[in-house]
């Protein structure tokens, strides 16, 4: 699984949570993370954190969906709507909600 975030501290917190849940996670941060993502092929899941600016989410989704069939989970704030290119959009504000969303997607 790959997690893309703009906030290093939150990225590390989510990475640790996912690892504790039994998942292998590669955490990418900031604009350089977008460039690193271009070299990763078909992760089980791509998670786009709330901290990723909407313009960057759109850029990542367009590029990623052209070369991968992996599902994409976009974490949303209350005022955000799911981007059409994202397979899933979730307002997960607690660690349990976040893990439940990941588990459900990977079971699908």
MMTF fields as JSON, N, C-alpha, C and O atoms, coordinates in Angstrom:
{
  "mmtfVersion": "1.0.0",
  "mmtfProducer": "UNKNOWN",
  "numBonds": 431,
  "numAtoms": 432,
  "numGroups": 108,
  "numChains": 1,
  "numModels": 1,
  "chainsPerModel": [1],
  "groupsPerChain": [108],
  "chainIdList": ["A"],
  "bondAtomList": [4, 2, 8, 6, 12, 10, 16, 14, 20, 18, 24, 22, 28, 26, 32, 30, 36, 34, 40, 38, 44, 42, 48, 46, 52, 50, 56, 54, 60, 58, 64, 62, 68, 66, 72, 70, 76, 74, 80, 78, 84, 82, 88, 86, 92, 90, 96, 94, 100, 98, 104, 102, 108, 106, 112, 110, 116, 114, 120, 118, 124, 122, 128, 126, 132, 130, 136, 134, 140, 138, 144, 142, 148, 146, 152, 150, 156, 154, 160, 158, 164, 162, 168, 166, 172, 170, 176, 174, 180, 178, 184, 182, 188, 186, 192, 190, 196, 194, 200, 198, 204, 202, 208, 206, 212, 210, 216, 214, 220, 218, 224, 222, 228, 226, 232, 230, 236, 234, 240, 238, 244, 242, 248, 246, 252, 250, 256, 254, 260, 258, 264, 262, 268, 266, 272, 270, 276, 274, 280, 278, 284, 282, 288, 286, 292, 290, 296, 294, 300, 298, 304, 302, 308, 306, 312, 310, 316, 314, 320, 318, 324, 322, 328, 326, 332, 330, 336, 334, 340, 338, 344, 342, 348, 346, 352, 350, 356, 354, 360, 358, 364, 362, 368, 366, 372, 370, 376, 374, 380, 378, 384, 382, 388, 386, 392, 390, 396, 394, 400, 398, 404, 402, 408, 406, 412, 410, 416, 414, 420, 418, 424, 422, 428, 426],
  "bondOrderList": [1, 1, 1, 1, 1, 1, 1, 1, 1, 1, 1, 1, 1, 1, 1, 1, 1, 1, 1, 1, 1, 1, 1, 1, 1, 1, 1, 1, 1, 1, 1, 1, 1, 1, 1, 1, 1, 1, 1, 1, 1, 1, 1, 1, 1, 1, 1, 1, 1, 1, 1, 1, 1, 1, 1, 1, 1, 1, 1, 1, 1, 1, 1, 1, 1, 1, 1, 1, 1, 1, 1, 1, 1, 1, 1, 1, 1, 1, 1, 1, 1, 1, 1, 1, 1, 1, 1, 1, 1, 1, 1, 1, 1, 1, 1, 1, 1, 1, 1, 1, 1, 1, 1, 1, 1, 1, 1],
  "groupList": [{"groupName": "UNK", "atomNameList": ["N", "CA", "C", "O"], "elementList": ["N", "C", "C", "O"], "formalChargeList": [0, 0, 0, 0], "bondAtomList": [1, 0, 2, 1, 3, 2], "bondOrderList": [1, 1, 2], "singleLetterCode": "X", "chemCompType": "L-PEPTIDE LINKING"}],
  "groupTypeList": [0, 0, 0, 0, 0, 0, 0, 0, 0, 0, 0, 0, 0, 0, 0, 0, 0, 0, 0, 0, 0, 0, 0, 0, 0, 0, 0, 0, 0, 0, 0, 0, 0, 0, 0, 0, 0, 0, 0, 0, 0, 0, 0, 0, 0, 0, 0, 0, 0, 0, 0, 0, 0, 0, 0, 0, 0, 0, 0, 0, 0, 0, 0, 0, 0, 0, 0, 0, 0, 0, 0, 0, 0, 0, 0, 0, 0, 0, 0, 0, 0, 0, 0, 0, 0, 0, 0, 0, 0, 0, 0, 0, 0, 0, 0, 0, 0, 0, 0, 0, 0, 0, 0, 0, 0, 0, 0, 0],
  "groupIdList": [1, 2, 3, 4, 5, 6, 7, 8, 9, 10, 11, 12, 13, 14, 15, 16, 17, 18, 19, 20, 21, 22, 23, 24, 25, 26, 27, 28, 29, 30, 31, 32, 33, 34, 35, 36, 37, 38, 39, 40, 41, 42, 43, 44, 45, 46, 47, 48, 49, 50, 51, 52, 53, 54, 55, 56, 57, 58, 59, 60, 61, 62, 63, 64, 65, 66, 67, 68, 69, 70, 71, 72, 73, 74, 75, 76, 77, 78, 79, 80, 81, 82, 83, 84, 85, 86, 87, 88, 89, 90, 91, 92, 93, 94, 95, 96, 97, 98, 99, 100, 101, 102, 103, 104, 105, 106, 107, 108],
  "secStructList": [7, 3, 3, 3, 3, 1, 7, 2, 2, 2, 2, 2, 2, 2, 2, 2, 2, 2, 2, 2, 6, 6, 7, 7, 7, 3, 3, 3, 3, 2, 2, 2, 2, 2, 2, 2, 2, 6, 6, 7, 7, 7, 7, 1, 3, 3, 3, 3, 7, 6, 6, 1, 7, 2, 2, 2, 2, 2, 2, 2, 2, 2, 2, 2, 2, 2, 2, 7, 7, 7, 3, 3, 3, 3, 3, 7, 7, 6, 6, 7, 7, 7, 7, 6, 6, 7, 1, 3, 3, 3, 7, 7, 7, 1, 2, 2, 2, 2, 2, 2, 2, 2, 2, 2, 2, 2, 2, 7],
  "xCoordList": [0.837, 0.0, 0.895, 1.99, 0.413, 1.147, 0.269, -0.918, 0.859, 0.188, 0.877, 2.081, 0.125, 0.67, 0.062, -1.16, 0.919, 0.478, 1.333, 2.424, 0.84, 1.613, 2.142, 2.954, 1.685, 2.059, 2.895, 2.35, 4.198, 5.065, 4.652, 4.708, 4.242, 3.864, 2.616, 2.566, 1.617, 0.402, 0.665, 0.084, 1.533, 1.889, 2.512, 2.192, 3.39, 4.04, 3.033, 3.096, 2.123, 1.092, 0.228, -0.04, -0.208, -1.035, -0.233, -0.754, 1.029, 1.867, 1.982, 1.821, 2.256, 2.378, 1.069, 1.072, -0.025, -1.335, -1.571, -2.031, -1.256, -1.443, -0.493, -0.893, 0.743, 1.709, 1.239, 1.326, 0.746, 0.22, -0.983, -1.257, -1.71, -2.846, -2.44, -3.298, -1.136, -0.64, -0.365, -0.144, -0.374, -0.162, 1.27, 1.913, 1.754, 3.025, 2.721, 1.861, 3.43, 3.104, 4.357, 5.385, 4.251, 5.283, 4.675, 3.659, 5.293, 4.792, 5.56, 6.79, 4.83, 5.418, 4.894, 3.717, 5.775, 5.39, 5.714, 6.8, 4.739, 4.928, 5.076, 4.879, 5.428, 5.584, 6.599, 6.443, 7.652, 8.62, 7.992, 8.413, 6.985, 6.268, 5.525, 5.393, 5.04, 4.366, 5.345, 4.995, 6.563, 7.571, 7.94, 8.142, 8.028, 8.329, 7.192, 7.434, 5.968, 4.804, 4.826, 4.34, 5.382, 5.444, 6.26, 6.139, 7.087, 7.932, 7.425, 8.098, 6.255, 5.669, 4.544, 3.627, 4.626, 3.623, 2.626, 3.012, 1.365, 0.253, 0.338, 0.41, 0.33, 0.236, -1.158, -2.069, -1.321, -2.644, -3.669, -4.845, -3.21, -4.09, -3.244, -2.132, -3.782, -3.177, -4.081, -5.267, -3.534, -4.28, -3.796, -2.608, -4.72, -4.414, -4.953, -6.163, -4.058, -4.436, -5.191, -5.109, -5.919, -6.642, -5.706, -6.102, -4.47, -3.523, -3.043, -2.47, -3.261, -2.838, -3.775, -4.987, -3.233, -4.083, -4.897, -4.429, -6.107, -7.033, -6.428, -6.643, -5.678, -5.068, -4.057, -3.941, -3.336, -2.355, -3.053, -2.597, -4.157, -4.928, -5.39, -5.288, -5.898, -6.364, -5.214, -5.376, -4.069, -2.886, -2.467, -2.224, -2.384, -1.98, -2.982, -2.593, -4.266, -5.293, -5.232, -5.311, -5.094, -5.025, -3.863, -4.031, -2.692, -1.491, -1.558, -1.245, -1.964, -1.977, -2.985, -2.676, -4.172, -5.222, -4.894, -5.398, -4.069, -3.684, -2.741, -2.668, -2.018, -1.028, -1.27, -0.513, -2.319, -2.544, -4.028, -4.889, -4.301, -5.678, -5.931, -6.982, -4.985, -5.116, -6.194, -6.368, -6.919, -7.922, -7.267, -6.141, -8.011, -7.541, -8.557, -9.75, -8.059, -8.86, -8.439, -7.275, -9.381, -9.117, -9.756, -10.971, -8.928, -9.443, -9.963, -9.276, -11.165, -11.851, -12.096, -12.281, -12.095, -12.561, -14.076, -14.643, -14.725, -16.185, -16.668, -17.716, -15.93, -16.381, -15.957, -16.305, -15.226, -14.747, -15.707, -16.409, -15.717, -16.457, -15.45, -14.328, -15.864, -14.99, -14.752, -15.685, -13.493, -13.163, -13.613, -13.462, -14.164, -14.681, -13.644, -13.993, -12.375, -11.345, -10.973, -10.416, -11.276, -10.977, -12.026, -13.214, -11.581, -12.52, -13.342, -14.506, -12.723, -13.375, -13.037, -11.912, -14.011, -13.811, -14.394, -15.565, -13.593, -14.019, -13.666, -12.56, -14.624, -14.366, -14.012, -14.872, -12.777, -12.317, -11.549, -10.404, -12.182, -11.553, -10.962, -10.194, -11.303, -10.688, -9.815, -10.05, -8.82, -7.986, -8.815, -8.536, -9.826, -10.665, -11.424, -11.522, -11.961, -12.678, -11.735, -12.101, -10.543, -9.552, -9.204, -9.226, -8.887, -8.548, -9.723, -9.535, -10.932, -12.116, -12.298, -12.649, -12.062, -12.19, -11.155, -11.48, -9.922, -8.859, -9.196, -9.083, -9.604, -9.947, -11.075, -11.008, -12.111, -13.243, -12.84, -13.291, -11.995, -11.554, -10.714, -10.892, -9.811, -8.923, -9.637, -9.16, -10.784, -11.596, -12.412, -12.764, -12.725, -13.618, -13.01, -13.625],
  "yCoordList": [-1.155, 0.0, 1.234, 1.225, 2.288, 3.548, 4.633, 4.729, 5.446, 6.572, 7.847, 8.003, 8.763, 10.061, 11.143, 11.252, 11.945, 12.991, 14.231, 14.161, 15.346, 16.589, 16.897, 17.807, 16.142, 16.388, 15.208, 14.129, 15.395, 14.283, 13.622, 12.397, 14.407, 13.821, 12.951, 11.85, 13.442, 12.64, 11.42, 10.356, 11.576, 10.435, 9.334, 8.159, 9.702, 8.715, 8.065, 6.861, 8.85, 8.3, 7.287, 6.201, 7.642, 6.708, 5.477, 4.362, 5.674, 4.534, 3.558, 2.352, 4.069, 3.198, 2.476, 1.296, 3.168, 2.563, 1.411, 0.339, 1.636, 0.594, -0.586, -1.741, -0.299, -1.367, -2.193, -3.421, -1.528, -2.246, -3.101, -4.117, -2.683, -3.456, -4.587, -5.308, -4.76, -5.865, -5.546, -6.455, -4.281, -3.896, -3.43, -2.872, -3.669, -3.107, -1.765, -1.668, -0.732, 0.625, 1.365, 1.335, 2.023, 2.961, 4.349, 4.648, 5.187, 6.525, 7.533, 7.58, 8.331, 9.359, 10.712, 10.85, 11.715, 13.016, 14.13, 14.185, 15.013, 16.231, 16.021, 14.918, 17.098, 17.025, 15.964, 15.343, 15.764, 14.727, 13.347, 12.434, 13.195, 11.928, 11.602, 10.435, 12.636, 12.42, 11.835, 10.93, 12.344, 11.827, 10.387, 9.565, 10.077, 8.701, 7.768, 6.629, 8.239, 7.414, 6.972, 5.892, 7.8, 7.472, 6.21, 5.624, 5.785, 4.605, 3.382, 2.353, 3.499, 2.382, 1.796, 2.505, 0.499, -0.148, -0.935, -1.741, -0.704, -1.465, -1.832, -3.013, -0.839, -1.164, -1.748, -1.602, -2.393, -2.929, -1.806, -1.992, -0.641, 0.503, 1.769, 1.775, 2.841, 4.166, 4.994, 5.151, 5.526, 6.379, 7.81, 8.095, 8.707, 10.129, 10.824, 10.86, 11.374, 12.014, 13.317, 13.919, 13.728, 15.011, 16.177, 17.165, 16.067, 17.182, 17.428, 18.482, 16.488, 16.673, 17.694, 17.484, 18.79, 19.805, 19.208, 18.317, 19.705, 19.157, 19.127, 18.171, 20.159, 20.194, 19.051, 18.441, 18.777, 17.69, 16.332, 15.407, 16.213, 14.958, 14.678, 13.548, 15.706, 15.536, 15.111, 14.228, 15.738, 15.402, 13.958, 13.208, 13.576, 12.215, 11.2, 10.189, 11.47, 10.537, 10.33, 9.196, 11.404, 11.284, 10.429, 9.528, 10.698, 9.957, 8.51, 7.585, 8.321, 6.992, 6.079, 4.919, 6.578, 5.75, 5.36, 4.351, 6.135, 5.772, 4.571, 3.864, 4.333, 3.266, 2.159, 1.19, 2.29, 1.3, 0.982, 1.826, -0.241, -0.657, -0.736, -1.213, -0.275, -0.317, 0.658, 1.723, 0.294, 1.223, 2.412, 2.331, 3.521, 4.748, 5.169, 5.293, 5.389, 5.905, 7.342, 7.61, 8.265, 9.672, 10.004, 9.892, 10.416, 10.823, 12.245, 13.121, 12.475, 13.74, 14.491, 13.886, 15.807, 16.665, 16.799, 16.393, 17.365, 17.507, 18.262, 17.932, 19.256, 20.114, 19.603, 20.214, 18.514, 18.009, 16.972, 16.27, 16.896, 15.831, 14.907, 15.309, 13.663, 12.674, 13.058, 13.386, 13.012, 13.244, 12.037, 10.903, 12.254, 11.134, 10.047, 8.873, 10.435, 9.455, 8.558, 7.479, 8.995, 8.185, 7.082, 7.319, 5.892, 4.781, 4.907, 4.508, 5.467, 5.597, 6.954, 7.436, 7.558, 8.785, 8.586, 8.232, 8.811, 8.51, 9.66, 10.197, 10.027, 10.962, 10.115, 9.846, 9.703, 8.856, 9.717, 10.094, 10.024, 10.924, 10.214, 10.812, 8.958, 8.204, 7.109, 6.685, 6.653, 5.552, 4.32, 3.663, 4.007, 2.832, 2.999, 2.049, 4.189, 4.435, 4.294, 3.729, 4.809, 4.722, 3.262, 2.838, 2.499, 1.083, 0.293, -0.576, 0.579, -0.108, 0.153, -0.755, 1.387, 1.725, 0.97, 0.429, 0.933, 0.216, -1.276, -1.874, -1.868, -3.299, -3.595, -4.568, -2.759, -2.983, -2.89, -3.686, -1.922, -1.761, -2.946, -3.454, -3.382, -4.482, -5.832, -6.768, -5.935, -7.164, -7.194, -8.27, -6.021, -5.941, -6.6, -6.623],
  "zCoordList": [0.0, 0.0, 0.0, 0.562, -0.637, -0.683, -0.087, -0.4, 0.77, 1.399, 0.953, 1.152, 0.35, -0.064, 0.811, 0.916, 1.441, 2.354, 2.157, 1.592, 2.619, 2.606, 4.002, 4.171, 5.005, 6.391, 6.901, 7.136, 7.075, 7.48, 8.793, 8.908, 9.775, 11.069, 10.943, 11.491, 10.226, 10.04, 9.163, 9.379, 8.185, 7.336, 8.179, 8.002, 9.084, 9.935, 10.891, 11.136, 11.418, 12.305, 11.562, 12.075, 10.351, 9.56, 9.157, 9.17, 8.802, 8.427, 9.593, 9.411, 10.778, 11.956, 12.256, 12.608, 12.119, 12.337, 11.365, 11.759, 10.107, 9.095, 9.314, 9.171, 9.656, 9.929, 11.13, 11.11, 12.167, 13.34, 12.958, 13.597, 11.901, 11.4, 10.486, 9.976, 10.267, 9.465, 8.004, 7.205, 7.65, 6.254, 6.017, 6.906, 4.807, 4.364, 3.718, 2.844, 4.152, 3.717, 3.283, 3.96, 2.149, 1.725, 1.853, 1.227, 2.659, 2.919, 2.065, 2.102, 1.303, 0.448, 0.902, 1.234, 0.915, 1.453, 0.466, -0.11, 0.29, -0.474, -1.974, -2.484, -2.673, -4.128, -4.569, -5.62, -3.742, -4.133, -4.067, -4.777, -3.215, -3.132, -4.419, -4.789, -5.1, -6.384, -7.387, -8.145, -7.397, -8.33, -7.978, -8.871, -6.687, -6.267, -6.661, -7.059, -6.553, -6.888, -8.347, -8.682, -9.201, -10.629, -10.906, -11.982, -9.951, -10.129, -9.366, -9.314, -8.786, -8.039, -8.873, -9.287, -9.114, -9.955, -9.123, -8.276, -9.362, -8.819, -7.338, -6.998, -6.46, -5.037, -4.748, -5.563, -3.615, -3.256, -3.146, -3.458, -2.699, -2.484, -2.454, -1.925, -3.028, -2.903, -2.013, -2.306, -0.926, -0.008, -0.181, -0.029, -0.498, -0.617, 0.621, 0.845, 1.418, 2.677, 2.438, 1.368, 3.455, 3.403, 3.135, 2.517, 3.596, 3.479, 2.052, 1.773, 1.152, -0.242, -0.889, -0.917, -1.406, -2.048, -3.197, -3.906, -3.369, -4.365, -5.764, -6.51, -6.125, -7.465, -7.614, -8.677, -6.538, -6.575, -6.593, -7.264, -5.86, -5.894, -7.323, -7.8, -8.003, -9.377, -10.292, -11.134, -10.121, -10.932, -10.696, -11.641, -9.418, -9.064, -9.607, -10.191, -9.415, -9.873, -11.381, -11.853, -12.132, -13.587, -14.029, -14.851, -13.497, -13.86, -13.376, -14.125, -12.133, -11.536, -12.224, -12.5, -12.502, -13.106, -14.55, -15.045, -15.22, -16.592, -16.618, -17.624, -15.519, -15.541, -14.524, -14.475, -13.708, -12.659, -12.517, -12.765, -12.115, -11.839, -10.339, -9.911, -9.546, -8.089, -7.623, -8.215, -6.562, -6.034, -5.34, -4.848, -5.315, -4.677, -3.623, -3.902, -2.4, -1.298, -1.05, -0.752, -1.171, -0.891, 0.451, 0.614, 1.413, 2.718, 2.6, 2.074, 3.085, 2.872, 4.169, 5.225, 4.08, 5.167, 5.019, 4.004, 6.026, 5.977, 4.748, 4.191, 4.324, 3.221, 1.838, 0.827, 1.782, 0.497, -0.082, 0.646, -1.401, -2.077, -2.742, -3.05, -2.958, -3.588, -5.042, -5.775, -5.442, -6.848, -7.659, -7.203, -8.85, -9.639, -9.938, -10.053, -10.062, -10.398, -9.222, -9.42, -8.003, -6.818, -6.706, -6.922, -6.372, -6.227, -4.95, -4.903, -3.921, -2.622, -2.022, -2.146, -1.378, -0.634, 0.749, 0.887, 1.766, 3.128, 4.062, 4.016, 4.908, 6.001, 7.22, 8.059, 7.322, 8.431, 9.419, 9.17, 10.538, 11.491, 12.694, 13.448, 12.885, 13.977, 13.37, 12.239, 14.107, 13.602, 13.235, 12.232, 14.037, 13.758, 12.442, 11.665, 12.181, 10.931, 9.727, 8.696, 9.879, 8.811, 8.525, 7.369, 9.552, 9.359, 8.808, 7.957, 9.277, 8.758, 7.265, 6.512, 6.841, 5.42, 4.591, 3.534, 5.062, 4.346, 4.258, 3.188, 5.362, 5.369, 4.39, 3.639, 4.397, 3.51, 2.038, 1.215, 1.715, 0.331, -0.117, -1.224, 0.726, 0.337, 0.297, -0.344, 0.982, 0.892, -0.377, -0.862, -0.931, -2.102, -3.31, -4.376]
}
